[in-house]
């Protein structure tokens, strides 16, 4: 099953967005590792009071986006320390839960597709990362 153009643009947008983000920004700093994804988006939900933010579709979308960035683009670096199949399921779950809570049907449908194809997108991002590393001096014009 192939990806839609909307999915492709959405995933490209995620990568472009995080390529421009600074890790030193105190307010909007993206997770730097899968440990941080776990600390920020999973563990708070396991407390008795839960994590009300994890019901917000925007927060869930951010969690899914950061998970995709780390298990996709940085897959080769992360595979030595993490069970990436588990994180693929986690990222898919973030996008799936975000799509269930969104009221905007078009965006909900897009996030549902990204959730369904999360593993595929992670592999595509990984392959792109490898290509950029291996052919960094090769300009094809």
C-alpha positions in Angstrom: 0.0 0.0 0.0 1.5 3.3 -1.0 1.4 6.6 0.7 -0.7 9.5 -0.3 0.7 12.9 -1.4 -0.8 14.5 1.7 1.1 12.0 3.9 4.3 12.6 2.1 4.0 16.3 2.5 3.1 16.0 6.1 6.1 13.8 7.0 8.4 16.1 4.9 6.9 18.9 7.0 7.8 17.2 10.2 11.4 16.7 9.1 11.7 20.3 7.9 10.2 21.7 11.1 12.6 19.8 13.4 15.5 20.6 11.1 14.9 24.2 12.0 14.4 23.7 15.8 17.0 24.4 18.3 17.5 21.9 21.2 18.5 24.9 23.4 15.0 26.6 23.1 13.7 26.3 26.7 10.0 26.5 25.6 9.8 24.4 22.5 12.8 22.1 22.5 12.2 18.8 20.8 13.0 15.5 22.5 16.7 14.6 21.9 16.3 10.9 22.6 13.7 8.2 22.9 14.2 8.3 26.6 12.9 11.9 26.6 9.9 10.8 24.5 9.2 8.2 27.2 9.7 10.7 30.0 7.6 13.4 28.4 4.7 11.5 26.8 4.4 8.0 28.3 5.4 8.0 32.0 3.2 10.9 33.0 0.1 8.9 31.8 1.0 6.1 34.2 0.6 8.2 37.3 -2.6 7.8 39.3 -3.8 11.3 38.3 -2.8 10.6 34.7 -1.7 13.2 32.3 -4.4 15.5 31.0 -2.1 16.8 28.3 -2.0 13.4 26.7 -5.7 13.8 25.9 -5.0 16.9 23.8 -4.7 15.9 20.1 -2.0 18.6 19.5 0.2 17.2 22.3 -0.4 13.6 20.9 0.6 14.9 17.4 3.8 16.4 18.8 4.6 13.1 20.6 4.0 11.2 17.3 6.1 13.6 15.3 9.0 13.5 17.7 8.8 9.7 17.9 8.8 9.5 14.0 11.8 11.9 13.8 13.9 9.8 16.3 12.9 6.3 15.2 13.0 7.3 11.5 15.7 9.8 10.7 17.9 8.6 13.6 17.0 4.9 13.4 20.5 3.7 12.8 21.7 5.5 15.9 18.7 4.5 18.1 18.7 0.8 17.2 21.6 -0.1 19.4 19.8 1.2 22.6 16.1 0.8 22.0 13.4 -1.6 20.8 12.4 0.3 17.7 9.5 -1.9 16.9 8.0 -1.0 20.3 8.6 2.7 19.6 7.1 2.3 16.1 3.9 1.1 17.8 4.1 3.9 20.3 4.4 6.5 17.6 1.6 5.0 15.7 -0.5 5.0 18.8 0.2 8.7 19.4 -1.0 9.6 15.8 -3.9 7.3 16.1 -5.1 8.8 19.4 -4.6 12.3 18.0 -6.8 11.4 15.0 -9.5 10.0 17.2 -9.7 13.3 19.2 -9.5 15.8 16.4 -12.7 17.4 15.2 -11.3 18.4 11.8 -12.1 15.4 9.6 -9.4 16.1 6.9 -6.6 16.4 9.5 -7.9 13.4 11.5 -8.0 11.3 8.3 -4.4 12.3 7.5 -3.1 11.5 11.0 -5.0 8.1 10.9 -3.1 7.3 7.6 0.3 8.3 9.2 -0.6 6.1 12.2 -1.4 3.1 9.9 1.8 3.6 7.9 4.1 4.7 10.8 6.6 1.8 10.3 6.8 2.5 6.6 7.5 6.2 7.3 10.2 5.3 9.8 12.0 3.2 7.2 11.6 5.9 4.6 13.1 8.5 6.9 15.9 6.1 7.9 16.7 5.5 4.2 16.7 9.2 3.5 19.0 9.8 6.5 21.4 7.2 5.2 21.4 8.7 1.7 22.1 12.2 3.1 25.0 10.8 5.1 26.5 8.7 2.4 26.1 11.1 -0.5 26.5 14.4 1.4 29.0 15.8 -1.2 27.1 14.6 -4.3 24.9 17.4 -5.8 22.5 16.2 -8.4 21.2 19.1 -10.4 
